Amino acid sequence: MSSKSPDVIVAGAGIVGLSAACELAKRGARCIVFDRGQAGREASFAAGGILSPQAETAPGSPLLPLALKARDRHISLAEELLRLTGVAVEHHRYGVLSLAFSDEDETRLRTLVEAQKNLGLRAEMVSGSSLTRIEPAADPRAKGAALFPDDHRVDNRRLLEGLKALALSRGVEIREYTALRGLEARDGRIAAVSTDTERIPTAALINALGAWARQMSGDTLAPPVHPVKGHMMSLVDGPSLRHVVYGNHGYIVPRVDGRLIVGSTMEEVGFDTRVTAEGVARLIEIATGIAPASKKATIADTWTGLRPATPDGLPLIGRGAFEGLVIAGGLFRNGILLGPMVGEIAAALALGETPAHDLRAFDPARFARA
Ligand SMILES: Cc1cc2nc3c(=O)[nH]c(=O)nc-3n(C[C@H](O)[C@H](O)[C@H](O)COP(=O)(O)OP(=O)(O)OC[C@H]3O[C@@H](n4cnc5c(N)ncnc54)[C@H](O)[C@@H]3O)c2cc1C
């Protein structure tokens, strides 16, 4: 493949960029992915891997239909990655529990469960005594919980490993430690991108830069994405959990090897990625509030990541300021869930196709119009 004349350039090798690259290569397009660091080491690496359209998305949100399809896509993707790359992404369908500690929590969750049932989705309230039976390590002070049995989870780091391996096996060139600095347009069309040392002509560009989406010079739309920092922690030798459990304004995600991934804070502090004592203290509070026996667990690791947030909380998926420029981002708290599907949609858009999804609510130009 000539690296000088790709059909599509993908900016950013997070879950969105890698998914787009896999799809482009599958359709026979020549594609180069650029990342200013190591592929898949930013938000997509930091995440918990919860695939939870039901626990996370309001029933009336325009995002729900896409999020439900994205959850299904993970089922087939896990099978494809195992078959094509040998990477097992630990996709598990044990469901998600959301604990209720107060009457207010119970009312909110009951309303959510009823709204989802009305949409034909599976969801139910479980009593305190049933909770003790299905998730014995959960805090016995919980009055009950909402159970979303069809919400899933995945090991996001393995997923990135699988997507990278698949992209490489399909002939995608991934250029790590090479930042894209800017884009050039001519007559309203994308013409080229530049790194610190090179100008690369291209007719199509996917901006999958996550929290950094607005940092590409020459992009007159400057996608309105900003970073929201989250602290994370992993525990070993802690209690055993079967479900992803939400509670105490956070969550615990169990991994197959017994680790518990605890998240997360929501901090508007720009691009600061330091792990702070305050952040870790909050995670300990979350973990012990959900499963009291985690007090005795060992803290194996702590880290942070930057969620790509938008002003209205909805993604940006669609044409950018120029013909041939596709924006695929702003996936905020649900980018592991949405990323594979959004990457595939971005690939179709970059190839000039019309995807079979209603993307109107996600039009990147909506803020410019407003
Ligand atoms: C703490 C935390 C927990 C989360 N938990 C979950 C969860 O459980 N479930 C879920 O669905 N979602 C979760 N998310 C959200 C999810 O991780 C993100 O929405 C998703 O990873 C965004 O993917 P992305 O590909 O858009 O961005 P990223 O993964 O951040 O990728 C963007 C890439 O662009 C690269 N880049 C930046 N600037 C340049 C440049 N100039 N040139 C080239 N490359 C550049 C970066 O190096 C990076 O690799 C969580 C996020 C955080 C932070």
The ligand as a Gaussian input file, in Angstrom:
#p B3LYP/6-31G(d) Opt

LIG

0 1
 C      -12.823000       6.799000      33.455000
 C      -13.679000       6.427000      32.273000
 C      -14.538000       5.357000      32.352000
 C      -15.333000       5.024000      31.242000
 N      -16.126000       3.903000      31.303000
 C      -16.871000       3.560000      30.227000
 C      -17.646000       2.374000      30.241000
 O      -17.640000       1.618000      31.218000
 N      -18.403000       2.084000      29.139000
 C      -18.401000       2.882000      28.039000
 O      -19.130000       2.582000      27.075000
 N      -17.645000       3.996000      27.984000
 C      -16.880000       4.351000      29.045000
 N      -16.109000       5.471000      29.001000
 C      -16.173000       6.329000      27.819000
 C      -15.267000       5.824000      26.712000
 O      -14.046000       5.385000      27.241000
 C      -15.008000       6.926000      25.680000
 O      -16.234000       7.533000      25.279000
 C      -14.352000       6.330000      24.426000
 O      -13.215000       5.570000      24.800000
 C      -13.958000       7.417000      23.446000
 O      -13.275000       6.785000      22.396000
 P      -12.522000       7.647000      21.298000
 O      -11.941000       6.684000      20.326000
 O      -13.454000       8.703000      20.802000
 O      -11.396000       8.436000      22.134000
 P       -9.974000       7.959000      22.698000
 O       -9.979000       6.551000      23.129000
 O       -9.543000       8.971000      23.697000
 O       -9.050000       8.045000      21.404000
 C       -8.656000       9.261000      20.833000
 C       -7.234000       9.080000      20.312000
 O       -6.836000      10.264000      19.608000
 C       -5.444000      10.413000      19.819000
 N       -5.053000      11.778000      19.509000
 C       -5.310000      12.929000      20.196000
 N       -4.803000      13.989000      19.546000
 C       -4.214000      13.521000      18.423000
 C       -3.541000      14.120000      17.323000
 N       -3.359000      15.453000      17.244000
 N       -3.088000      13.340000      16.309000
 C       -3.259000      11.995000      16.358000
 N       -3.880000      11.370000      17.384000
 C       -4.350000      12.118000      18.395000
 C       -5.249000      10.047000      21.284000
 O       -3.888000       9.704000      21.545000
 C       -6.227000       8.873000      21.434000
 O       -5.569000       7.610000      21.268000
 C      -15.277000       5.795000      30.063000
 C      -14.372000       6.858000      29.985000
 C      -13.570000       7.170000      31.070000
 C      -12.575000       8.287000      30.949000

